[in-house]
Amino acid sequence: MNDFKVALLQINATSNIEENLEKGIAYCKKAKEMGADIAVFPEMFSNGYEHIFYRI
């Protein structure tokens, strides 16, 4: 069986979909440079969802 490397990408998504996609492409290229065979993105990184943290 052949081994392969998986890159787990932690991307801070914003409401700007174009910016998220540009970040995703850049991180994917970097992962490939580092030897990854596959890159796994956060579930909602590309759809413009932005998590808002509430301060108490």
C-alpha positions, -999 to 999 in steps of 0.1 A, spaced: 0 0 0 13 35 -9 14 62 17 1 97 10 3 130 29 -28 149 39 -28 187 45 -54 199 70 -60 236 61 -72 259 89 -84 290 70 -100 319 87 -130 325 64 -146 359 59 -177 371 42 -157 379 11 -160 348 -11 -133 359 -36 -108 365 -8 -116 330 7 -110 313 -27 -77 332 -32 -66 321 3 -77 285 -5 -57 284 -37 -26 299 -20 -28 274 9 -34 245 -15 -3 254 -35 18 257 -3 5 223 9 16 208 -24 51 225 -21 53 208 13 46 174 -1 8 170 4 -11 147 -19 -45 160 -8 -57 191 10 -87 192 33 -105 225 38 -129 236 66 -165 228 58 -177 263 51 -146 282 41 -157 291 6 -193 302 9 -190 336 27 -200 324 61 -182 344 88 -184 332 124 -189 361 148 -177 358 183 -199 375 208 -183 393 237 -200 391 271 
